[in-house]
Structure formats: structure tokens, C-alpha cells
Amino acid sequence: MDGVLGYARTFFIGGAYSPPEFPEFAAAVVHFHKTIEDLARDIEQDAEFRDITAEALLQGPFSDAMTHAGQLAMLRRLAGSPVPPENFVFAAIGPANLGPGQPLPVSPDKVWPERP
């Protein structure tokens, strides 16, 4: 997803994006969250779109990233490490928590049959 969201940033800052390779997974996670924070800052500061509309950004790289998030959730469930279910209408989602230290669910589902 780093590649998809890094690519999305090019529509604000120009250039091309190729995700770097990291020797350790932890470094890749830190870089991924930095990419998200940079993209959020571009959006928050109303950076000018380059050769794309907001709709195309949503229907292209953002939709692609959301698809990958669903795939990762499915793979985690299959691996025995499911993501806790939560009502995302009430989730603590915002620009202040884009890093790896995510808050616990605000409104977790009471029933969780796949609980490890």
C-alpha cells in the first residue's frame, strides 16, 4: 500500500514514486505511516491537484488502498490474527492518529466469533 499511497502523493507534489526497500519490516511500517502522514498533510493544506480530480483520486489510488486494507484484514483472519471488529462510524479516526500507535476500538462489536 506504500506504493499506492506514495503514487497518490505524486498528484500533489509531482514526480514519480517507487517504494524503497527496507532490511527490516519495522522500518517499512514507519515509512508507510510517514507516507500516510505526508499525504494527509497535502490534503489538509489544500495542495493543488496535478493532472487529476478529487473524484479520480478517490476512485483510483484511494480505492485501491482500501481494497488492499480489506485483503490484509482477510489474510490476518486466515492466519489466526484477526483485526478486532469495530463500528467505524464511531471509530477514533482522524489526522491525529495516522501513526503506528493506533487507539483501541471505541465501539467494538460485542460478538466476535473469530476472537483468537
C-alpha positions in Angstrom: 0.0 0.0 0.0 3.0 2.3 0.4 3.4 2.2 -3.3 -0.2 3.1 -4.0 -0.3 6.0 -1.5 3.1 7.2 -2.5 1.9 7.3 -6.0 -1.2 9.2 -4.9 1.2 11.9 -3.4 2.7 12.5 -6.9 -0.6 14.1 -7.9 0.2 16.8 -5.3 4.0 17.0 -5.4 4.8 15.8 -8.9 7.5 13.4 -9.9 7.3 9.6 -9.7 7.2 7.2 -6.7 8.9 3.9 -6.2 8.6 2.4 -2.7 12.0 1.9 -1.1 13.2 -1.5 0.2 13.9 -1.8 3.9 16.0 -4.5 5.5 13.6 -4.7 8.5 9.8 -4.8 8.5 9.6 -2.3 11.3 11.4 0.3 9.2 8.9 -0.3 6.4 6.0 0.2 8.8 7.4 3.5 10.0 7.9 4.6 6.4 4.4 3.6 5.5 2.9 5.7 8.3 5.1 8.6 7.2 3.7 8.4 3.7 0.2 8.5 5.1 1.0 11.5 7.2 2.6 13.3 4.3 -0.5 12.6 2.1 -2.8 13.7 4.8 -0.9 17.0 5.2 -1.1 17.5 1.4 -4.9 17.1 1.6 -5.3 19.2 4.7 -3.3 22.1 3.3 -5.4 22.1 0.2 -2.5 21.3 -2.1 -3.3 21.8 -5.7 -4.1 18.6 -7.7 -1.8 17.9 -10.6 -3.4 16.2 -13.6 -6.2 14.5 -11.6 -9.5 15.4 -10.0 -10.5 14.6 -6.4 -13.0 12.1 -7.8 -10.3 10.3 -9.8 -8.0 10.2 -6.8 -10.8 8.6 -4.7 -11.7 6.1 -7.5 -8.1 5.3 -8.3 -5.3 5.1 -5.7 -7.6 5.6 -2.6 -10.0 2.8 -3.7 -7.0 0.6 -4.5 -5.6 1.2 -1.0 -9.0 0.4 0.6 -9.1 -2.8 -1.3 -5.7 -3.8 -0.1 -6.8 -3.0 3.5 -9.6 -5.5 3.1 -7.3 -8.1 1.7 -4.9 -7.7 4.6 -7.8 -8.0 7.1 -8.9 -11.2 5.4 -5.3 -12.6 5.4 -4.9 -11.8 9.1 -8.2 -13.6 9.8 -7.0 -16.7 7.9 -3.6 -16.6 9.8 -5.4 -16.6 13.1 -4.7 -12.9 14.0 -7.9 -11.1 13.0 -8.4 -7.4 13.3 -10.9 -6.7 16.1 -14.3 -5.8 14.6 -15.5 -2.2 15.3 -18.3 0.1 14.2 -16.2 2.5 12.1 -19.0 5.2 12.3 -17.8 5.7 15.9 -14.1 4.8 15.5 -11.4 7.3 16.6 -10.3 8.1 13.0 -8.6 11.4 12.4 -5.4 13.1 11.4 -4.0 12.9 14.9 -3.7 9.1 14.8 -2.1 8.2 11.5 0.9 6.6 13.0 1.5 3.0 14.1 0.2 3.6 17.7 -3.5 3.1 17.0 -6.1 3.6 19.7 -8.2 0.7 21.0 -11.7 0.4 19.4 -14.1 3.0 20.7 -17.2 0.9 19.8 -16.0 -2.7 19.5 -18.5 -5.3 18.3 -19.9 -7.3 21.3 -19.9 -10.5 19.3 -16.6 -11.6 17.8 -16.8 -15.3 16.8 -13.2 -15.3 15.4 -11.6 -14.0 18.6 -8.2 -15.7 19.0 
